[in-house]
Amino acid sequence: MRHQKKTIKLGRTAEHRKALLANQVCSLIEHQRIKTTLAKAKAVRPLAERMVISEKTARFTLVALLWRRCATRVP
């Protein structure tokens, strides 16, 4: 039984899953909308919400901190 198992495995290793979710969150922040599967969306949602909420309460600007966490830069 999978009671109390919170990690959505997505059929990937831990390293691959971590990289996938990080890229999905950064793409979501960069483009405001992404096209993905329902399972991946359910895995990304709490991470993205936690990231945005924590940055809103910080003293710095939201955009600068989000871009600092995401490695990509928009020219």
C-alpha positions as CSV (number, residue, x, y, z in Angstrom):
1,M,0.0,0.0,0.0
2,R,1.1,3.5,-0.7
3,H,-0.3,5.2,2.3
4,Q,1.5,8.4,3.4
5,K,3.9,8.3,0.4
6,K,3.9,11.9,-0.8
7,T,6.6,11.7,-3.6
8,I,5.2,11.3,-7.1
9,K,7.8,9.1,-8.7
10,L,6.9,9.7,-12.4
11,G,8.8,6.5,-13.4
12,R,12.2,8.2,-13.1
13,T,15.2,8.0,-10.8
14,A,15.5,10.6,-8.0
15,E,18.1,12.7,-9.8
16,H,16.1,12.7,-13.1
17,R,12.9,13.6,-11.3
18,K,14.6,16.4,-9.4
19,A,16.0,17.9,-12.6
20,L,12.7,17.4,-14.5
21,L,10.7,19.2,-11.8
22,A,13.2,22.0,-11.5
23,N,13.1,22.6,-15.2
24,Q,9.3,22.5,-15.2
25,V,9.1,25.1,-12.4
26,C,11.5,27.4,-14.2
27,S,9.7,27.1,-17.5
28,L,6.4,27.8,-15.7
29,I,7.8,31.0,-14.1
30,E,9.4,32.1,-17.4
31,H,6.5,31.5,-19.7
32,Q,3.5,31.6,-17.2
33,R,2.1,28.5,-18.9
34,I,3.4,25.1,-19.9
35,K,2.0,22.1,-21.6
36,T,2.6,18.9,-19.7
37,T,0.9,15.7,-18.5
38,L,-1.5,15.8,-15.6
39,A,0.8,13.7,-13.3
40,K,3.8,16.1,-13.9
41,A,1.5,19.1,-13.3
42,K,0.4,17.7,-10.0
43,A,4.0,17.1,-9.0
44,V,5.1,20.6,-10.1
45,R,2.2,22.6,-8.6
46,P,3.3,22.5,-4.9
47,L,6.9,23.3,-5.8
48,A,5.9,26.3,-7.9
49,E,3.4,27.6,-5.3
50,R,5.9,27.3,-2.5
51,M,8.6,29.1,-4.5
52,V,6.3,32.0,-5.5
53,I,4.8,32.4,-2.0
54,S,8.2,32.3,-0.3
55,E,9.5,35.0,-2.7
56,K,6.5,37.2,-2.2
57,T,7.3,37.5,1.5
58,A,11.0,38.3,0.9
59,R,12.2,41.9,0.9
60,F,13.7,41.7,-2.6
61,T,11.7,41.9,-5.8
62,L,9.9,38.8,-6.8
63,V,11.2,38.7,-10.3
64,A,14.9,39.1,-9.4
65,L,14.8,36.3,-6.9
66,L,12.9,33.9,-9.1
67,W,15.4,34.5,-12.0
68,R,18.3,33.9,-9.6
69,R,16.9,30.5,-8.6
70,C,16.2,29.6,-12.2
71,A,19.5,29.3,-14.2
72,T,18.0,30.6,-17.4
73,R,18.1,34.3,-18.4
74,V,15.8,36.1,-20.8
75,P,17.8,38.4,-23.1
